[in-house]
Amino acid sequence: MPRDKKIVYEDAEVIVALAPRDEELPDMVLETIKEKGRPMMFIELVKEFSGIAGEDRLRRAVNHLLALGRLVEFPDGSLGLPGMKYVPRRTKRRRRRRMPRLMTDIVGEEKVYYRPPMQ
């Protein structure tokens, strides 16, 4: 996962950072899979992003990447990059494939959610 966080407040005991926006999640998912170097199950992605993004937001990002063709779902349900080597796991095969859908809110113009106060 990207290590650059948008820090709002930092203290000796507490660091407050902004959560990633929906537009940033697909790139973070791709970067996480690249760092692992192997296909990942969706459950592994959920654990990796716990506390950062919810399961629904992560599912939307994965489906968006599948629709764009930047992510591939293998027969066992693992998610990998198109050029990645598929090694079958000893897990249960996925019965239903994911539905590739574009995230309509990130296809349009860029939104600005937070602007730091002027000092």
Biopython code that builds the backbone (N, CA, C, O; Angstrom):
import numpy as np
from Bio.PDB.StructureBuilder import StructureBuilder

atoms = [
    (1, "MET", "N", (0.823, -1.175, 0.000)),
    (1, "MET", "CA", (0.000, 0.000, 0.000)),
    (1, "MET", "C", (0.870, 1.243, 0.000)),
    (1, "MET", "O", (1.976, 1.223, 0.540)),
    (2, "PRO", "N", (0.392, 2.315, -0.593)),
    (2, "PRO", "CA", (1.179, 3.532, -0.600)),
    (2, "PRO", "C", (1.432, 4.027, 0.811)),
    (2, "PRO", "O", (0.538, 4.013, 1.658)),
    (3, "ARG", "N", (2.610, 4.447, 1.045)),
    (3, "ARG", "CA", (2.983, 4.882, 2.392)),
    (3, "ARG", "C", (2.769, 6.381, 2.596)),
    (3, "ARG", "O", (2.833, 6.857, 3.729)),
    (4, "ASP", "N", (2.517, 7.132, 1.528)),
    (4, "ASP", "CA", (2.303, 8.570, 1.673)),
    (4, "ASP", "C", (0.867, 8.822, 2.121)),
    (4, "ASP", "O", (-0.083, 8.558, 1.383)),
    (5, "LYS", "N", (0.726, 9.329, 3.323)),
    (5, "LYS", "CA", (-0.586, 9.593, 3.891)),
    (5, "LYS", "C", (-0.797, 11.094, 3.942)),
    (5, "LYS", "O", (0.156, 11.865, 4.054)),
    (6, "LYS", "N", (-2.037, 11.495, 3.861)),
    (6, "LYS", "CA", (-2.379, 12.904, 3.969)),
    (6, "LYS", "C", (-2.623, 13.216, 5.434)),
    (6, "LYS", "O", (-3.724, 13.015, 5.948)),
    (7, "ILE", "N", (-1.605, 13.701, 6.091)),
    (7, "ILE", "CA", (-1.680, 13.946, 7.526)),
    (7, "ILE", "C", (-2.354, 15.290, 7.771)),
    (7, "ILE", "O", (-1.940, 16.316, 7.234)),
    (8, "VAL", "N", (-3.400, 15.264, 8.591)),
    (8, "VAL", "CA", (-4.141, 16.463, 8.947)),
    (8, "VAL", "C", (-3.594, 17.058, 10.233)),
    (8, "VAL", "O", (-3.440, 18.272, 10.363)),
    (9, "TYR", "N", (-3.303, 16.169, 11.185)),
    (9, "TYR", "CA", (-2.810, 16.612, 12.491)),
    (9, "TYR", "C", (-1.810, 15.587, 12.993)),
    (9, "TYR", "O", (-2.023, 14.380, 12.878)),
    (10, "GLU", "N", (-0.728, 16.079, 13.546)),
    (10, "GLU", "CA", (0.279, 15.175, 14.086)),
    (10, "GLU", "C", (0.713, 15.677, 15.452)),
    (10, "GLU", "O", (0.985, 16.862, 15.645)),
    (11, "ASP", "N", (0.771, 14.756, 16.383)),
    (11, "ASP", "CA", (1.146, 15.041, 17.755)),
    (11, "ASP", "C", (2.111, 13.951, 18.198)),
    (11, "ASP", "O", (2.367, 13.008, 17.450)),
    (12, "ALA", "N", (2.648, 14.072, 19.407)),
    (12, "ALA", "CA", (3.560, 13.054, 19.911)),
    (12, "ALA", "C", (2.836, 11.722, 20.133)),
    (12, "ALA", "O", (3.447, 10.657, 20.045)),
    (13, "GLU", "N", (1.542, 11.786, 20.417)),
    (13, "GLU", "CA", (0.777, 10.576, 20.702)),
    (13, "GLU", "C", (-0.170, 10.157, 19.590)),
    (13, "GLU", "O", (-0.491, 8.975, 19.475)),
    (14, "VAL", "N", (-0.626, 11.101, 18.764)),
    (14, "VAL", "CA", (-1.683, 10.819, 17.790)),
    (14, "VAL", "C", (-1.296, 11.372, 16.421)),
    (14, "VAL", "O", (-0.742, 12.465, 16.305)),
    (15, "ILE", "N", (-1.601, 10.593, 15.397)),
    (15, "ILE", "CA", (-1.482, 11.066, 14.013)),
    (15, "ILE", "C", (-2.843, 10.887, 13.363)),
    (15, "ILE", "O", (-3.374, 9.777, 13.331)),
    (16, "VAL", "N", (-3.414, 11.968, 12.845)),
    (16, "VAL", "CA", (-4.704, 11.926, 12.174)),
    (16, "VAL", "C", (-4.445, 12.115, 10.686)),
    (16, "VAL", "O", (-3.871, 13.118, 10.263)),
    (17, "ALA", "N", (-4.885, 11.125, 9.894)),
    (17, "ALA", "CA", (-4.680, 11.175, 8.448)),
    (17, "ALA", "C", (-6.003, 10.961, 7.740)),
    (17, "ALA", "O", (-6.913, 10.339, 8.287)),
    (18, "LEU", "N", (-6.109, 11.475, 6.524)),
    (18, "LEU", "CA", (-7.316, 11.298, 5.721)),
    (18, "LEU", "C", (-7.328, 9.916, 5.082)),
    (18, "LEU", "O", (-6.290, 9.412, 4.654)),
    (19, "ALA", "N", (-8.500, 9.313, 5.021)),
    (19, "ALA", "CA", (-8.649, 8.030, 4.328)),
    (19, "ALA", "C", (-8.578, 8.282, 2.822)),
    (19, "ALA", "O", (-8.903, 9.379, 2.369)),
    (20, "PRO", "N", (-8.161, 7.293, 2.047)),
    (20, "PRO", "CA", (-8.092, 7.479, 0.591)),
    (20, "PRO", "C", (-9.482, 7.644, -0.009)),
    (20, "PRO", "O", (-10.457, 7.065, 0.472)),
    (21, "ARG", "N", (-9.552, 8.440, -1.062)),
    (21, "ARG", "CA", (-10.820, 8.646, -1.760)),
    (21, "ARG", "C", (-11.099, 7.467, -2.677)),
    (21, "ARG", "O", (-10.228, 6.633, -2.920)),
    (22, "ASP", "N", (-12.316, 7.411, -3.177)),
    (22, "ASP", "CA", (-12.694, 6.338, -4.097)),
    (22, "ASP", "C", (-11.828, 6.347, -5.347)),
    (22, "ASP", "O", (-11.545, 5.286, -5.904)),
    (23, "GLU", "N", (-11.405, 7.510, -5.794)),
    (23, "GLU", "CA", (-10.581, 7.613, -7.002)),
    (23, "GLU", "C", (-9.188, 7.020, -6.793)),
    (23, "GLU", "O", (-8.556, 6.567, -7.747)),
    (24, "GLU", "N", (-8.712, 7.022, -5.559)),
    (24, "GLU", "CA", (-7.357, 6.555, -5.270)),
    (24, "GLU", "C", (-7.298, 5.048, -4.988)),
    (24, "GLU", "O", (-6.233, 4.442, -5.102)),
    (25, "LEU", "N", (-8.414, 4.451, -4.627)),
    (25, "LEU", "CA", (-8.417, 3.036, -4.243)),
    (25, "LEU", "C", (-7.975, 2.083, -5.353)),
    (25, "LEU", "O", (-7.188, 1.179, -5.075)),
    (26, "PRO", "N", (-8.444, 2.238, -6.608)),
    (26, "PRO", "CA", (-7.982, 1.290, -7.630)),
    (26, "PRO", "C", (-6.466, 1.256, -7.786)),
    (26, "PRO", "O", (-5.885, 0.180, -7.932)),
    (27, "ASP", "N", (-5.824, 2.411, -7.757)),
    (27, "ASP", "CA", (-4.361, 2.440, -7.873)),
    (27, "ASP", "C", (-3.698, 1.800, -6.661)),
    (27, "ASP", "O", (-2.661, 1.150, -6.791)),
    (28, "MET", "N", (-4.287, 1.978, -5.490)),
    (28, "MET", "CA", (-3.731, 1.363, -4.283)),
    (28, "MET", "C", (-3.856, -0.158, -4.331)),
    (28, "MET", "O", (-2.965, -0.873, -3.872)),
    (29, "VAL", "N", (-4.966, -0.652, -4.888)),
    (29, "VAL", "CA", (-5.150, -2.107, -5.021)),
    (29, "VAL", "C", (-4.100, -2.675, -5.966)),
    (29, "VAL", "O", (-3.476, -3.692, -5.664)),
    (30, "LEU", "N", (-3.901, -2.021, -7.109)),
    (30, "LEU", "CA", (-2.888, -2.485, -8.059)),
    (30, "LEU", "C", (-1.495, -2.481, -7.438)),
    (30, "LEU", "O", (-0.718, -3.418, -7.625)),
    (31, "GLU", "N", (-1.194, -1.431, -6.708)),
    (31, "GLU", "CA", (0.123, -1.313, -6.082)),
    (31, "GLU", "C", (0.332, -2.409, -5.026)),
    (31, "GLU", "O", (1.429, -2.952, -4.897)),
    (32, "THR", "N", (-0.719, -2.725, -4.279)),
    (32, "THR", "CA", (-0.625, -3.773, -3.259)),
    (32, "THR", "C", (-0.365, -5.134, -3.892)),
    (32, "THR", "O", (0.461, -5.899, -3.393)),
    (33, "ILE", "N", (-1.060, -5.446, -4.987)),
    (33, "ILE", "CA", (-0.862, -6.730, -5.659)),
    (33, "ILE", "C", (0.532, -6.799, -6.274)),
    (33, "ILE", "O", (1.160, -7.857, -6.268)),
    (34, "LYS", "N", (1.021, -5.672, -6.809)),
    (34, "LYS", "CA", (2.385, -5.645, -7.351)),
    (34, "LYS", "C", (3.412, -5.898, -6.265)),
    (34, "LYS", "O", (4.381, -6.625, -6.485)),
    (35, "GLU", "N", (3.211, -5.302, -5.083)),
    (35, "GLU", "CA", (4.143, -5.488, -3.969)),
    (35, "GLU", "C", (4.189, -6.943, -3.518)),
    (35, "GLU", "O", (5.262, -7.463, -3.211)),
    (36, "LYS", "N", (3.022, -7.610, -3.475)),
    (36, "LYS", "CA", (2.979, -9.015, -3.065)),
    (36, "LYS", "C", (3.630, -9.912, -4.103)),
    (36, "LYS", "O", (4.261, -10.908, -3.749)),
    (37, "GLY", "N", (3.488, -9.576, -5.379)),
    (37, "GLY", "CA", (4.113, -10.348, -6.438)),
    (37, "GLY", "C", (3.400, -11.645, -6.779)),
    (37, "GLY", "O", (3.960, -12.497, -7.469)),
    (38, "ARG", "N", (2.184, -11.804, -6.307)),
    (38, "ARG", "CA", (1.398, -13.010, -6.582)),
    (38, "ARG", "C", (-0.076, -12.617, -6.567)),
    (38, "ARG", "O", (-0.436, -11.582, -6.007)),
    (39, "PRO", "N", (-0.940, -13.450, -7.187)),
    (39, "PRO", "CA", (-2.376, -13.162, -7.107)),
    (39, "PRO", "C", (-2.867, -13.235, -5.668)),
    (39, "PRO", "O", (-2.400, -14.061, -4.884)),
    (40, "MET", "N", (-3.802, -12.375, -5.331)),
    (40, "MET", "CA", (-4.332, -12.307, -3.968)),
    (40, "MET", "C", (-5.828, -12.585, -3.980)),
    (40, "MET", "O", (-6.538, -12.198, -4.909)),
    (41, "MET", "N", (-6.290, -13.254, -2.947)),
    (41, "MET", "CA", (-7.727, -13.453, -2.769)),
    (41, "MET", "C", (-8.333, -12.135, -2.280)),
    (41, "MET", "O", (-7.644, -11.303, -1.690)),
    (42, "PHE", "N", (-9.637, -11.958, -2.534)),
    (42, "PHE", "CA", (-10.304, -10.731, -2.112)),
    (42, "PHE", "C", (-10.245, -10.576, -0.590)),
    (42, "PHE", "O", (-10.113, -9.462, -0.084)),
    (43, "ILE", "N", (-10.343, -11.680, 0.129)),
    (43, "ILE", "CA", (-10.281, -11.643, 1.604)),
    (43, "ILE", "C", (-8.934, -11.076, 2.057)),
    (43, "ILE", "O", (-8.870, -10.329, 3.034)),
    (44, "GLU", "N", (-7.856, -11.433, 1.344)),
    (44, "GLU", "CA", (-6.533, -10.905, 1.694)),
    (44, "GLU", "C", (-6.482, -9.405, 1.479)),
    (44, "GLU", "O", (-5.882, -8.680, 2.273)),
    (45, "LEU", "N", (-7.111, -8.935, 0.403)),
    (45, "LEU", "CA", (-7.158, -7.487, 0.157)),
    (45, "LEU", "C", (-7.947, -6.779, 1.249)),
    (45, "LEU", "O", (-7.558, -5.701, 1.699)),
    (46, "VAL", "N", (-9.037, -7.372, 1.671)),
    (46, "VAL", "CA", (-9.850, -6.766, 2.742)),
    (46, "VAL", "C", (-9.026, -6.641, 4.014)),
    (46, "VAL", "O", (-9.081, -5.611, 4.686)),
    (47, "LYS", "N", (-8.260, -7.677, 4.357)),
    (47, "LYS", "CA", (-7.410, -7.625, 5.554)),
    (47, "LYS", "C", (-6.310, -6.586, 5.401)),
    (47, "LYS", "O", (-5.966, -5.892, 6.358)),
    (48, "GLU", "N", (-5.757, -6.480, 4.195)),
    (48, "GLU", "CA", (-4.689, -5.510, 3.935)),
    (48, "GLU", "C", (-5.189, -4.070, 4.078)),
    (48, "GLU", "O", (-4.464, -3.196, 4.551)),
    (49, "PHE", "N", (-6.429, -3.840, 3.665)),
    (49, "PHE", "CA", (-6.995, -2.487, 3.681)),
    (49, "PHE", "C", (-7.882, -2.238, 4.904)),
    (49, "PHE", "O", (-8.575, -1.222, 4.957)),
    (50, "SER", "N", (-7.874, -3.139, 5.882)),
    (50, "SER", "CA", (-8.732, -2.934, 7.053)),
    (50, "SER", "C", (-8.299, -1.671, 7.794)),
    (50, "SER", "O", (-7.108, -1.437, 8.002)),
    (51, "GLY", "N", (-9.257, -0.885, 8.178)),
    (51, "GLY", "CA", (-8.974, 0.371, 8.856)),
    (51, "GLY", "C", (-8.707, 1.520, 7.895)),
    (51, "GLY", "O", (-8.647, 2.678, 8.308)),
    (52, "ILE", "N", (-8.548, 1.205, 6.627)),
    (52, "ILE", "CA", (-8.280, 2.244, 5.617)),
    (52, "ILE", "C", (-9.497, 2.441, 4.725)),
    (52, "ILE", "O", (-9.935, 3.568, 4.494)),
    (53, "ALA", "N", (-10.039, 1.331, 4.225)),
    (53, "ALA", "CA", (-11.205, 1.381, 3.351)),
    (53, "ALA", "C", (-12.106, 0.202, 3.660)),
    (53, "ALA", "O", (-11.633, -0.886, 3.989)),
    (54, "GLY", "N", (-13.401, 0.422, 3.554)),
    (54, "GLY", "CA", (-14.355, -0.633, 3.834)),
    (54, "GLY", "C", (-14.430, -1.659, 2.713)),
    (54, "GLY", "O", (-13.914, -1.449, 1.615)),
    (55, "GLU", "N", (-15.083, -2.770, 3.015)),
    (55, "GLU", "CA", (-15.182, -3.868, 2.055)),
    (55, "GLU", "C", (-15.976, -3.461, 0.816)),
    (55, "GLU", "O", (-15.627, -3.862, -0.294)),
    (56, "ASP", "N", (-17.031, -2.675, 0.985)),
    (56, "ASP", "CA", (-17.839, -2.252, -0.159)),
    (56, "ASP", "C", (-17.047, -1.347, -1.100)),
    (56, "ASP", "O", (-17.106, -1.508, -2.319)),
    (57, "ARG", "N", (-16.313, -0.400, -0.533)),
    (57, "ARG", "CA", (-15.492, 0.485, -1.368)),
    (57, "ARG", "C", (-14.411, -0.298, -2.086)),
    (57, "ARG", "O", (-14.097, -0.013, -3.242)),
    (58, "LEU", "N", (-13.840, -1.278, -1.411)),
    (58, "LEU", "CA", (-12.806, -2.113, -2.016)),
    (58, "LEU", "C", (-13.391, -2.977, -3.132)),
    (58, "LEU", "O", (-12.756, -3.155, -4.172)),
    (59, "ARG", "N", (-14.577, -3.506, -2.932)),
    (59, "ARG", "CA", (-15.243, -4.312, -3.956)),
    (59, "ARG", "C", (-15.527, -3.472, -5.201)),
    (59, "ARG", "O", (-15.353, -3.944, -6.325)),
    (60, "ARG", "N", (-15.962, -2.235, -5.001)),
    (60, "ARG", "CA", (-16.198, -1.345, -6.148)),
    (60, "ARG", "C", (-14.915, -1.080, -6.912)),
    (60, "ARG", "O", (-14.923, -1.045, -8.142)),
    (61, "ALA", "N", (-13.816, -0.894, -6.202)),
    (61, "ALA", "CA", (-12.527, -0.634, -6.858)),
    (61, "ALA", "C", (-12.063, -1.858, -7.645)),
    (61, "ALA", "O", (-11.557, -1.722, -8.759)),
    (62, "VAL", "N", (-12.230, -3.048, -7.075)),
    (62, "VAL", "CA", (-11.824, -4.282, -7.761)),
    (62, "VAL", "C", (-12.670, -4.486, -9.009)),
    (62, "VAL", "O", (-12.135, -4.817, -10.068)),
    (63, "ASN", "N", (-13.984, -4.294, -8.903)),
    (63, "ASN", "CA", (-14.852, -4.446, -10.067)),
    (63, "ASN", "C", (-14.530, -3.425, -11.147)),
    (63, "ASN", "O", (-14.632, -3.725, -12.337)),
    (64, "HIS", "N", (-14.145, -2.232, -10.743)),
    (64, "HIS", "CA", (-13.742, -1.195, -11.696)),
    (64, "HIS", "C", (-12.481, -1.629, -12.453)),
    (64, "HIS", "O", (-12.406, -1.477, -13.672)),
    (65, "LEU", "N", (-11.499, -2.166, -11.734)),
    (65, "LEU", "CA", (-10.272, -2.625, -12.369)),
    (65, "LEU", "C", (-10.523, -3.812, -13.289)),
    (65, "LEU", "O", (-9.880, -3.930, -14.332)),
    (66, "LEU", "N", (-11.443, -4.686, -12.921)),
    (66, "LEU", "CA", (-11.806, -5.806, -13.786)),
    (66, "LEU", "C", (-12.450, -5.309, -15.076)),
    (66, "LEU", "O", (-12.185, -5.847, -16.151)),
    (67, "ALA", "N", (-13.301, -4.277, -14.971)),
    (67, "ALA", "CA", (-13.961, -3.719, -16.157)),
    (67, "ALA", "C", (-12.954, -3.063, -17.099)),
    (67, "ALA", "O", (-13.118, -3.107, -18.318)),
    (68, "LEU", "N", (-11.919, -2.460, -16.533)),
    (68, "LEU", "CA", (-10.895, -1.817, -17.356)),
    (68, "LEU", "C", (-9.887, -2.820, -17.921)),
    (68, "LEU", "O", (-9.134, -2.488, -18.837)),
    (69, "GLY", "N", (-9.866, -4.022, -17.392)),
    (69, "GLY", "CA", (-8.919, -5.027, -17.845)),
    (69, "GLY", "C", (-7.547, -4.900, -17.203)),
    (69, "GLY", "O", (-6.593, -5.525, -17.665)),
    (70, "ARG", "N", (-7.431, -4.112, -16.157)),
    (70, "ARG", "CA", (-6.148, -3.944, -15.468)),
    (70, "ARG", "C", (-5.951, -4.993, -14.381)),
    (70, "ARG", "O", (-4.875, -5.098, -13.792)),
    (71, "LEU", "N", (-7.006, -5.770, -14.119)),
    (71, "LEU", "CA", (-6.973, -6.825, -13.127)),
    (71, "LEU", "C", (-7.661, -8.047, -13.723)),
    (71, "LEU", "O", (-8.612, -7.913, -14.494)),
    (72, "VAL", "N", (-7.182, -9.238, -13.369)),
    (72, "VAL", "CA", (-7.725, -10.488, -13.894)),
    (72, "VAL", "C", (-8.168, -11.359, -12.725)),
    (72, "VAL", "O", (-7.480, -11.446, -11.708)),
    (73, "GLU", "N", (-9.331, -12.007, -12.880)),
    (73, "GLU", "CA", (-9.777, -12.951, -11.857)),
    (73, "GLU", "C", (-9.486, -14.362, -12.358)),
    (73, "GLU", "O", (-9.954, -14.762, -13.424)),
    (74, "PHE", "N", (-8.720, -15.100, -11.589)),
    (74, "PHE", "CA", (-8.353, -16.463, -11.941)),
    (74, "PHE", "C", (-9.458, -17.425, -11.517)),
    (74, "PHE", "O", (-10.332, -17.042, -10.740)),
    (75, "PRO", "N", (-9.440, -18.682, -12.014)),
    (75, "PRO", "CA", (-10.527, -19.625, -11.716)),
    (75, "PRO", "C", (-10.791, -19.868, -10.229)),
    (75, "PRO", "O", (-11.925, -20.159, -9.850)),
    (76, "ASP", "N", (-9.779, -19.755, -9.392)),
    (76, "ASP", "CA", (-10.016, -19.980, -7.963)),
    (76, "ASP", "C", (-10.510, -18.733, -7.246)),
    (76, "ASP", "O", (-10.722, -18.763, -6.034)),
    (77, "GLY", "N", (-10.698, -17.636, -7.975)),
    (77, "GLY", "CA", (-11.205, -16.405, -7.380)),
    (77, "GLY", "C", (-10.125, -15.422, -6.989)),
    (77, "GLY", "O", (-10.435, -14.322, -6.533)),
    (78, "SER", "N", (-8.850, -15.791, -7.158)),
    (78, "SER", "CA", (-7.773, -14.857, -6.817)),
    (78, "SER", "C", (-7.665, -13.782, -7.888)),
    (78, "SER", "O", (-8.022, -13.998, -9.046)),
    (79, "LEU", "N", (-7.168, -12.629, -7.482)),
    (79, "LEU", "CA", (-7.061, -11.466, -8.355)),
    (79, "LEU", "C", (-5.596, -11.163, -8.608)),
    (79, "LEU", "O", (-4.797, -11.105, -7.673)),
    (80, "GLY", "N", (-5.244, -10.969, -9.869)),
    (80, "GLY", "CA", (-3.862, -10.680, -10.207)),
    (80, "GLY", "C", (-3.774, -9.758, -11.404)),
    (80, "GLY", "O", (-4.782, -9.414, -12.021)),
    (81, "LEU", "N", (-2.563, -9.370, -11.718)),
    (81, "LEU", "CA", (-2.319, -8.526, -12.885)),
    (81, "LEU", "C", (-2.366, -9.391, -14.134)),
    (81, "LEU", "O", (-2.138, -10.598, -14.049)),
    (82, "PRO", "N", (-2.658, -8.800, -15.305)),
    (82, "PRO", "CA", (-2.799, -9.594, -16.522)),
    (82, "PRO", "C", (-1.587, -10.456, -16.872)),
    (82, "PRO", "O", (-1.780, -11.550, -17.404)),
    (83, "GLY", "N", (-0.382, -10.043, -16.613)),
    (83, "GLY", "CA", (0.791, -10.828, -16.954)),
    (83, "GLY", "C", (1.261, -11.767, -15.865)),
    (83, "GLY", "O", (2.283, -12.434, -16.024)),
    (84, "MET", "N", (0.538, -11.833, -14.768)),
    (84, "MET", "CA", (0.954, -12.609, -13.615)),
    (84, "MET", "C", (0.736, -14.105, -13.844)),
    (84, "MET", "O", (-0.236, -14.514, -14.479)),
    (85, "LYS", "N", (1.653, -14.907, -13.321)),
    (85, "LYS", "CA", (1.556, -16.352, -13.459)),
    (85, "LYS", "C", (0.516, -16.893, -12.477)),
    (85, "LYS", "O", (0.506, -16.531, -11.301)),
    (86, "TYR", "N", (-0.360, -17.768, -12.986)),
    (86, "TYR", "CA", (-1.412, -18.349, -12.159)),
    (86, "TYR", "C", (-0.938, -19.672, -11.589)),
    (86, "TYR", "O", (-0.589, -20.591, -12.330)),
    (87, "VAL", "N", (-0.927, -19.762, -10.282)),
    (87, "VAL", "CA", (-0.596, -21.002, -9.589)),
    (87, "VAL", "C", (-1.829, -21.395, -8.784)),
    (87, "VAL", "O", (-2.197, -20.687, -7.847)),
    (88, "PRO", "N", (-2.479, -22.517, -9.128)),
    (88, "PRO", "CA", (-3.694, -22.901, -8.397)),
    (88, "PRO", "C", (-3.414, -23.143, -6.919)),
    (88, "PRO", "O", (-2.374, -23.687, -6.548)),
    (89, "ARG", "N", (-4.357, -22.731, -6.091)),
    (89, "ARG", "CA", (-4.235, -22.932, -4.652)),
    (89, "ARG", "C", (-5.144, -24.076, -4.234)),
    (89, "ARG", "O", (-5.994, -24.529, -5.001)),
    (90, "ARG", "N", (-4.953, -24.524, -3.031)),
    (90, "ARG", "CA", (-5.790, -25.609, -2.521)),
    (90, "ARG", "C", (-7.014, -25.050, -1.809)),
    (90, "ARG", "O", (-7.417, -25.561, -0.765)),
    (91, "THR", "N", (-7.598, -24.012, -2.368)),
    (91, "THR", "CA", (-8.788, -23.423, -1.764)),
    (91, "THR", "C", (-10.004, -23.759, -2.618)),
    (91, "THR", "O", (-9.882, -24.238, -3.745)),
    (92, "LYS", "N", (-11.152, -23.502, -2.066)),
    (92, "LYS", "CA", (-12.397, -23.762, -2.763)),
    (92, "LYS", "C", (-12.520, -22.822, -3.960)),
    (92, "LYS", "O", (-12.192, -21.639, -3.869)),
    (93, "ARG", "N", (-12.991, -23.357, -5.069)),
    (93, "ARG", "CA", (-13.168, -22.520, -6.256)),
    (93, "ARG", "C", (-14.368, -21.602, -6.076)),
    (93, "ARG", "O", (-15.349, -21.952, -5.421)),
    (94, "ARG", "N", (-14.268, -20.439, -6.665)),
    (94, "ARG", "CA", (-15.339, -19.462, -6.573)),
    (94, "ARG", "C", (-16.480, -19.875, -7.498)),
    (94, "ARG", "O", (-16.248, -20.193, -8.665)),
    (95, "ARG", "N", (-17.705, -19.872, -6.988)),
    (95, "ARG", "CA", (-18.857, -20.283, -7.795)),
    (95, "ARG", "C", (-19.307, -19.203, -8.758)),
    (95, "ARG", "O", (-19.636, -19.488, -9.909)),
    (96, "ARG", "N", (-19.321, -17.985, -8.299)),
    (96, "ARG", "CA", (-19.847, -16.890, -9.106)),
    (96, "ARG", "C", (-18.728, -15.900, -9.370)),
    (96, "ARG", "O", (-18.026, -15.490, -8.445)),
    (97, "ARG", "N", (-18.558, -15.514, -10.621)),
    (97, "ARG", "CA", (-17.519, -14.556, -10.977)),
    (97, "ARG", "C", (-17.952, -13.140, -10.605)),
    (97, "ARG", "O", (-19.143, -12.850, -10.497)),
    (98, "ARG", "N", (-16.987, -12.286, -10.415)),
    (98, "ARG", "CA", (-17.283, -10.888, -10.100)),
    (98, "ARG", "C", (-17.813, -10.178, -11.343)),
    (98, "ARG", "O", (-17.433, -10.511, -12.466)),
    (99, "MET", "N", (-18.687, -9.204, -11.137)),
    (99, "MET", "CA", (-19.239, -8.433, -12.243)),
    (99, "MET", "C", (-18.388, -7.194, -12.476)),
    (99, "MET", "O", (-18.362, -6.301, -11.629)),
    (100, "PRO", "N", (-17.690, -7.121, -13.607)),
    (100, "PRO", "CA", (-16.888, -5.919, -13.879)),
    (100, "PRO", "C", (-17.794, -4.712, -14.116)),
    (100, "PRO", "O", (-18.640, -4.731, -15.011)),
    (101, "ARG", "N", (-17.617, -3.679, -13.324)),
    (101, "ARG", "CA", (-18.399, -2.445, -13.452)),
    (101, "ARG", "C", (-17.483, -1.262, -13.278)),
    (101, "ARG", "O", (-16.601, -1.267, -12.419)),
    (102, "LEU", "N", (-17.692, -0.243, -14.099)),
    (102, "LEU", "CA", (-16.928, 0.989, -13.958)),
    (102, "LEU", "C", (-17.498, 1.810, -12.810)),
    (102, "LEU", "O", (-18.706, 1.821, -12.573)),
    (103, "MET", "N", (-16.616, 2.488, -12.111)),
    (103, "MET", "CA", (-17.047, 3.415, -11.060)),
    (103, "MET", "C", (-17.393, 4.722, -11.754)),
    (103, "MET", "O", (-16.501, 5.449, -12.191)),
    (104, "THR", "N", (-18.670, 5.022, -11.858)),
    (104, "THR", "CA", (-19.101, 6.177, -12.637)),
    (104, "THR", "C", (-18.657, 7.498, -12.029)),
    (104, "THR", "O", (-18.474, 8.479, -12.750)),
    (105, "ASP", "N", (-18.482, 7.538, -10.716)),
    (105, "ASP", "CA", (-18.108, 8.802, -10.089)),
    (105, "ASP", "C", (-16.645, 9.161, -10.313)),
    (105, "ASP", "O", (-16.279, 10.314, -10.082)),
    (106, "ILE", "N", (-15.786, 8.238, -10.753)),
    (106, "ILE", "CA", (-14.396, 8.625, -11.017)),
    (106, "ILE", "C", (-14.106, 8.749, -12.502)),
    (106, "ILE", "O", (-13.000, 9.135, -12.879)),
    (107, "VAL", "N", (-15.066, 8.434, -13.347)),
    (107, "VAL", "CA", (-14.862, 8.579, -14.783)),
    (107, "VAL", "C", (-14.973, 10.043, -15.178)),
    (107, "VAL", "O", (-14.307, 10.481, -16.115)),
    (108, "GLY", "N", (-15.809, 10.807, -14.473)),
    (108, "GLY", "CA", (-16.034, 12.220, -14.789)),
    (108, "GLY", "C", (-14.916, 13.110, -14.289)),
    (108, "GLY", "O", (-13.765, 12.687, -14.176)),
    (109, "GLU", "N", (-15.276, 14.366, -13.988)),
    (109, "GLU", "CA", (-14.269, 15.329, -13.548)),
    (109, "GLU", "C", (-13.768, 15.008, -12.145)),
    (109, "GLU", "O", (-14.411, 14.277, -11.391)),
    (110, "GLU", "N", (-12.631, 15.559, -11.816)),
    (110, "GLU", "CA", (-12.014, 15.308, -10.515)),
    (110, "GLU", "C", (-12.707, 16.138, -9.446)),
    (110, "GLU", "O", (-13.033, 17.304, -9.669)),
    (111, "LYS", "N", (-12.930, 15.535, -8.287)),
    (111, "LYS", "CA", (-13.601, 16.219, -7.190)),
    (111, "LYS", "C", (-12.582, 16.589, -6.123)),
    (111, "LYS", "O", (-11.580, 15.900, -5.933)),
    (112, "VAL", "N", (-12.853, 17.682, -5.435)),
    (112, "VAL", "CA", (-11.998, 18.104, -4.325)),
    (112, "VAL", "C", (-12.830, 17.989, -3.058)),
    (112, "VAL", "O", (-13.814, 18.708, -2.880)),
    (113, "TYR", "N", (-12.423, 17.068, -2.171)),
    (113, "TYR", "CA", (-13.190, 16.826, -0.952)),
    (113, "TYR", "C", (-12.677, 17.615, 0.234)),
    (113, "TYR", "O", (-13.458, 18.016, 1.097)),
    (114, "TYR", "N", (-11.385, 17.840, 0.289)),
    (114, "TYR", "CA", (-10.824, 18.486, 1.464)),
    (114, "TYR", "C", (-9.797, 19.492, 1.026)),
    (114, "TYR", "O", (-8.933, 19.206, 0.197)),
    (115, "ARG", "N", (-9.900, 20.670, 1.589)),
    (115, "ARG", "CA", (-8.891, 21.710, 1.367)),
    (115, "ARG", "C", (-8.395, 22.150, 2.731)),
    (115, "ARG", "O", (-9.187, 22.559, 3.580)),
    (116, "PRO", "N", (-7.103, 22.070, 2.945)),
    (116, "PRO", "CA", (-6.595, 22.499, 4.259)),
    (116, "PRO", "C", (-6.847, 23.985, 4.472)),
    (116, "PRO", "O", (-6.833, 24.760, 3.516)),
    (117, "PRO", "N", (-7.074, 24.383, 5.702)),
    (117, "PRO", "CA", (-7.343, 25.795, 5.984)),
    (117, "PRO", "C", (-6.116, 26.651, 5.669)),
    (117, "PRO", "O", (-4.970, 26.240, 5.854)),
    (118, "MET", "N", (-6.403, 27.835, 5.197)),
    (118, "MET", "CA", (-5.326, 28.797, 4.880)),
    (118, "MET", "C", (-4.769, 29.328, 6.191)),
    (118, "MET", "O", (-5.518, 29.631, 7.120)),
    (119, "GLN", "N", (-3.439, 29.438, 6.256)),
    (119, "GLN", "CA", (-2.834, 29.920, 7.496)),
    (119, "GLN", "C", (-2.152, 31.232, 7.283)),
    (119, "GLN", "O", (-1.584, 31.792, 8.221)),
]
sb = StructureBuilder()
sb.init_structure("model")
sb.init_model(0)
sb.init_chain("A")
sb.init_seg("    ")
for serial, (resi, resn, name, xyz) in enumerate(atoms, 1):
    if name == "N":
        sb.init_residue(resn, " ", resi, " ")
    sb.init_atom(name, np.array(xyz, "f"), 0.0, 1.0, " ", f" {name:<3s}", serial, name[0])
structure = sb.get_structure()
